[in-house]
Amino acid sequence: MKLEFQMVSEFGDFLADGHLGNQFRSLRIECIWDRVESVVFDFTGVTNLTDSFVHACFGNMAEEHGDEFSRKVRFKGCSPLVRSFVSIAVAEGLRKHRELHAGH
């Protein structure tokens, strides 16, 4: 199964609420993660976002799934601002994943 989320349809053009980001991750993605072969997050139309949203959603997802996250998840339609926020959150999540699983 392949999923694609239009982030502007889900949240509007400003993704600000970390609680909503975490809820979206838990209720819409994590519950079916094992059955999904790829997930695309389309940020077309998103003009702004907060670090609390991207860390709650994508940082935590990257921390939980590590390399599998890197294989399954794609981002498209990102403005330079969106790309920078998402890149930082994902890199931090992957770093935490590696630290948690080092030597295992």
C-alpha positions in Angstrom: 0.0 0.0 0.0 1.2 3.5 -0.8 -0.1 6.6 1.0 0.1 10.2 0.1 -1.0 13.1 2.3 -1.7 16.6 1.0 -0.6 18.5 4.1 -2.4 21.7 3.2 -5.7 19.7 3.0 -5.0 18.0 6.4 -3.8 21.1 8.3 -4.1 24.3 6.2 -1.2 26.4 5.0 0.4 26.8 8.5 1.4 23.6 10.4 1.8 25.0 13.9 0.4 22.6 16.5 2.8 19.9 17.8 -0.1 18.1 19.5 -1.9 17.8 16.1 1.4 16.7 14.4 1.8 14.0 17.1 -1.9 12.9 16.8 -1.6 12.7 13.0 1.5 10.5 13.2 -0.1 8.2 15.8 -3.6 7.9 14.4 -3.0 8.1 10.6 0.5 6.6 10.1 1.9 4.6 12.9 -1.3 2.4 13.2 -0.7 1.1 9.6 3.1 1.6 9.3 3.8 -2.1 8.9 1.4 -2.5 6.0 2.6 0.5 4.0 5.4 0.4 1.5 5.7 4.1 1.0 4.4 7.4 2.4 4.6 10.7 0.6 3.9 14.0 2.4 3.1 16.7 -0.2 3.7 20.2 1.2 2.4 22.0 -1.8 0.6 25.1 -0.6 2.1 25.0 2.9 3.6 28.4 3.6 4.8 28.0 7.2 5.3 25.5 10.0 6.8 25.2 13.4 9.5 23.1 14.7 7.1 21.6 17.3 4.9 20.3 14.5 7.7 18.8 12.4 9.5 17.3 15.4 6.3 15.8 16.8 5.3 14.3 13.5 8.4 13.6 11.4 11.2 13.7 14.0 9.4 11.2 16.2 8.6 9.0 13.2 12.3 9.0 12.2 13.4 8.3 15.7 11.0 5.3 16.0 11.8 3.7 12.6 15.3 4.8 11.7 16.5 3.4 8.3 13.0 2.1 7.5 11.8 5.7 7.7 14.5 6.8 5.2 13.4 4.0 2.8 9.6 4.5 3.1 9.1 8.3 3.5 9.3 11.0 0.8 8.6 14.7 1.0 7.5 16.8 -2.0 6.3 20.3 -2.8 8.5 21.7 -0.1 9.4 25.4 -0.1 13.0 26.1 1.1 11.6 27.0 4.6 9.6 23.8 4.8 12.5 21.7 3.6 14.9 23.2 6.2 12.5 22.5 9.1 11.7 19.0 7.9 15.4 18.2 7.3 16.4 19.3 10.8 13.6 17.3 12.5 14.3 14.1 10.5 18.1 14.4 11.0 17.6 14.8 14.8 15.2 11.8 14.9 17.6 9.6 12.9 20.4 10.7 15.2 18.4 9.7 18.3 17.5 6.4 16.7 21.1 5.6 16.1 22.0 6.5 19.6 19.3 4.4 21.1 20.2 1.4 19.0 24.0 1.7 19.1 25.6 -1.6 19.9 22.3 -3.6 19.6 
